[in-house]
Amino acid sequence: MPMATPLPHPLIRQLQDFGQASERYVDAVSGHNHMHRTDMNALSAIMAHERAGHAPAPTEIGRELHLSSPATTALLDRLERSGHLSRGRHESDRRRVTLHLTEKAYADGRRMFAPLARMLMQALESYSPDQLDLIHRFMADATAAVDAATAQGTAAEGDAPYKTAQNGAI
């Protein structure tokens, strides 16, 4: 008789549901704004680099999004044509191209994600500061766990987890 697989903690299911709901939201607003999902992912990645204090190079964004060099170039060309991205030169190495979000990218992002931000803020209003601190800690720990599992999976199997997900086998 096969062993029963233990059910995941209910929070795991809720995190999966939240992730899927978030994906549906991004798909809906990106489609409504005539943008590709990859465009949204690239803008988010560039924004994360800017928040960390540096402008990324095209190769960094391509690597983070698992895109080939030609696909990365096509993506960046599309974002530049739409007015969401500008390319510049690195301060100390003029040969290096850097990517920068434009004010249009930030304005469009605020417009697209303001409804979600309002709803999430409303959801948080019913929690005490101590509860919010605990939720904050949990979300940071959960994000770190996902990042660690991603690194472990890609180190053990190359890019297999990503390729499997892309092929729909997961």
Backbone hydrogen bonds, N-H to C=O, Kabsch-Sander energy under -0.5 kcal/mol:
donor,donor_aa,acceptor,acceptor_aa,energy
12,I,9,H,-1.5
13,R,9,H,-1.2
14,Q,10,P,-2.2
15,L,11,L,-2.7
16,Q,12,I,-2.3
17,D,13,R,-2.7
18,F,14,Q,-2.7
19,G,15,L,-2.7
20,Q,16,Q,-2.5
21,A,17,D,-2.6
22,S,18,F,-2.7
23,E,19,G,-2.3
24,R,20,Q,-2.4
25,Y,21,A,-2.1
26,V,22,S,-2.5
27,D,23,E,-2.6
28,A,24,R,-2.5
29,V,25,Y,-2.8
30,S,26,V,-2.5
31,G,27,D,-2.2
32,H,28,A,-2.3
33,N,29,V,-1.3
34,H,31,G,-1.5
35,M,30,S,-3.2
40,M,36,H,-1.7
41,N,37,R,-2.3
42,A,38,T,-2.5
43,L,39,D,-2.6
44,S,40,M,-2.4
45,A,41,N,-2.4
46,I,42,A,-2.8
47,M,43,L,-2.4
48,A,44,S,-2.1
49,H,45,A,-1.9
50,E,46,I,-2.5
51,R,47,M,-2.7
52,A,48,A,-1.5
53,G,50,E,-1.4
54,H,49,H,-2.2
60,E,57,A,-0.6
61,I,57,A,-1.6
62,G,58,P,-2.7
63,R,59,T,-2.3
64,E,60,E,-2.4
65,L,61,I,-2.1
66,H,63,R,-0.9
67,L,62,G,-3.0
72,T,68,S,-2.6
73,T,69,S,-2.4
74,A,70,P,-2.4
75,L,71,A,-2.3
76,L,72,T,-2.8
77,D,73,T,-2.6
78,R,74,A,-2.3
79,L,75,L,-2.3
80,E,76,L,-2.2
81,R,77,D,-2.6
82,S,78,R,-1.9
83,G,80,E,-1.2
84,H,79,L,-2.2
85,L,79,L,-1.0
86,S,100,H,-2.7
88,G,98,T,-2.7
90,H,93,D,-0.7
90,H,96,R,-2.6
94,R,92,S,-0.5
96,R,93,D,-2.1
98,T,88,G,-2.2
99,L,56,P,-2.4
100,H,86,S,-2.4
102,T,84,H,-1.5
106,Y,102,T,-1.8
107,A,103,E,-2.9
108,D,104,K,-3.0
109,G,105,A,-2.4
110,R,106,Y,-2.5
111,R,107,A,-2.3
112,M,108,D,-2.7
113,F,109,G,-2.6
114,A,110,R,-1.6
117,A,113,F,-2.6
118,R,114,A,-2.7
119,M,115,P,-2.1
120,L,116,L,-2.6
121,M,117,A,-2.5
122,Q,118,R,-2.2
123,A,119,M,-2.0
124,L,120,L,-1.7
125,E,121,M,-1.1
126,S,123,A,-0.6
127,Y,124,L,-1.9
132,L,128,S,-2.7
133,D,129,P,-2.2
134,L,130,D,-2.0
135,I,131,Q,-2.7
136,H,132,L,-2.8
137,R,133,D,-2.4
138,F,134,L,-2.6
139,M,135,I,-2.9
140,A,136,H,-2.2
141,D,137,R,-2.5
142,A,138,F,-3.2
143,T,139,M,-2.5
144,A,140,A,-2.3
145,A,141,D,-2.3
146,V,142,A,-2.2
147,D,143,T,-2.6
148,A,144,A,-2.6
149,A,145,A,-2.6
150,T,146,V,-2.5
151,A,147,D,-2.5
152,Q,148,A,-2.7
153,G,149,A,-2.7
154,T,150,T,-2.7
155,A,151,A,-2.1
156,A,152,Q,-2.0
157,E,153,G,-1.9
158,G,154,T,-1.0
160,A,157,E,-1.7
163,K,159,D,-2.4
164,T,160,A,-3.1
165,A,161,P,-2.1
166,Q,162,Y,-2.4
167,N,163,K,-1.8
168,G,165,A,-1.0
169,A,164,T,-2.0
170,I,164,T,-0.6
